[in-house]
């Protein structure tokens, strides 16, 4: 989805080129199978121009992020957001600058 969100429309061949350039090559058939599954689930739609399918995202990145985070929070942390955040902070080394940025963000949202 990251590759698709970066474009208004994209073909399977274009996706393959991007993935190859990122060092994560996939076969064209694997990409097309994944695109078809994502379209069946409603995440993508396509238009055709001759024999070429141009895919575009039906969901915004923010919606997908929120859905994934809510799932992880509910399944692994029993719906407790602070527990999830604390666990992430235990695993990830956070710098003082990052902590300060988080504190400022929290202060803005609490005012």
C-alpha positions as CSV (number, residue, x, y, z in Angstrom):
1,X,0.0,0.0,0.0
2,X,2.9,2.4,0.7
3,X,3.9,2.3,-3.0
4,X,0.3,2.8,-4.1
5,X,-0.3,5.7,-1.7
6,X,2.7,7.5,-3.2
7,X,1.0,7.6,-6.6
8,X,-2.4,8.7,-7.9
9,X,-2.5,5.6,-10.1
10,X,0.0,2.8,-10.6
11,X,0.4,-0.3,-12.6
12,X,1.6,-3.7,-11.5
13,X,4.8,-3.3,-13.5
14,X,5.4,0.1,-11.9
15,X,5.0,-1.5,-8.4
16,X,7.4,-4.2,-9.4
17,X,10.0,-1.6,-10.5
18,X,9.7,0.3,-7.2
19,X,10.0,-2.9,-5.1
20,X,13.0,-4.0,-7.2
21,X,14.7,-0.6,-6.7
22,X,14.0,-0.8,-2.9
23,X,15.7,-4.2,-2.7
24,X,12.5,-6.1,-2.1
25,X,11.8,-7.8,-5.4
26,X,8.6,-9.7,-6.0
27,X,7.4,-11.6,-9.0
28,X,4.9,-10.0,-11.3
29,X,2.4,-12.7,-10.6
30,X,2.7,-12.3,-6.9
31,X,2.1,-8.6,-7.2
32,X,-0.9,-9.1,-9.5
33,X,-2.3,-11.7,-7.0
34,X,-1.9,-9.3,-4.1
35,X,-3.5,-6.5,-6.0
36,X,-6.5,-8.6,-6.9
37,X,-6.9,-9.7,-3.3
38,X,-6.7,-6.1,-2.1
39,X,-9.2,-5.0,-4.7
40,X,-11.6,-7.8,-3.5
41,X,-11.3,-6.5,0.0
42,X,-12.1,-3.0,-1.2
43,X,-8.7,-1.4,-0.5
44,X,-8.0,-0.7,-4.2
45,X,-9.9,-0.1,-7.4
46,X,-8.7,0.0,-10.9
47,X,-9.4,1.4,-14.3
48,X,-8.3,-0.1,-17.6
49,X,-6.6,1.4,-20.6
50,X,-6.3,-1.3,-23.2
51,X,-4.9,-4.2,-21.4
52,X,-3.2,-2.2,-18.6
53,X,-4.8,-1.9,-15.2
54,X,-4.2,1.3,-13.3
55,X,-4.7,0.8,-9.5
56,X,-5.5,3.5,-7.0
57,X,-6.2,3.4,-3.2
58,X,-9.7,3.4,-1.9
59,X,-8.6,4.0,1.7
60,X,-6.4,6.7,3.1
61,X,-3.2,5.9,4.9
62,X,-4.4,7.4,8.2
63,X,-7.5,5.2,8.1
64,X,-5.4,2.1,7.6
65,X,-3.0,3.1,10.3
66,X,-5.8,3.7,12.8
67,X,-7.4,0.3,11.9
68,X,-4.1,-1.6,12.4
69,X,-3.3,0.2,15.6
70,X,-6.7,-0.4,17.0
71,X,-6.5,-4.1,16.2
72,X,-3.1,-4.4,17.9
73,X,-4.3,-2.5,20.9
74,X,-7.4,-4.5,21.3
75,X,-5.9,-8.0,20.7
76,X,-2.6,-7.6,22.5
77,X,-3.2,-4.9,25.1
78,X,-6.9,-5.5,26.0
79,X,-7.8,-2.1,24.6
80,X,-5.4,-0.2,26.8
81,X,-3.6,2.4,24.8
82,X,-1.1,3.5,27.5
83,X,0.0,-0.1,27.9
84,X,0.7,-0.4,24.2
85,X,2.6,2.9,24.2
86,X,4.7,1.9,27.2
87,X,5.5,-1.5,25.6
88,X,6.6,0.2,22.4
89,X,8.8,2.6,24.4
90,X,10.4,-0.4,26.2
91,X,11.5,-1.9,22.9
92,X,12.5,1.2,21.1
93,X,15.3,3.5,22.3
94,X,13.8,7.0,22.4
95,X,16.0,10.0,22.5
96,X,15.6,13.0,24.9
97,X,14.7,15.1,21.9
98,X,11.9,12.6,20.9
99,X,10.6,12.6,24.4
100,X,10.5,16.4,24.5
101,X,8.6,16.4,21.2
102,X,6.1,13.9,22.6
103,X,5.7,16.0,25.8
104,X,5.0,19.1,23.8
105,X,2.4,17.2,21.7
106,X,0.8,15.9,24.8
107,X,0.7,19.4,26.4
108,X,-0.9,20.8,23.3
109,X,-3.6,18.1,23.2
110,X,-4.3,18.4,27.0
111,X,-4.9,22.2,26.9
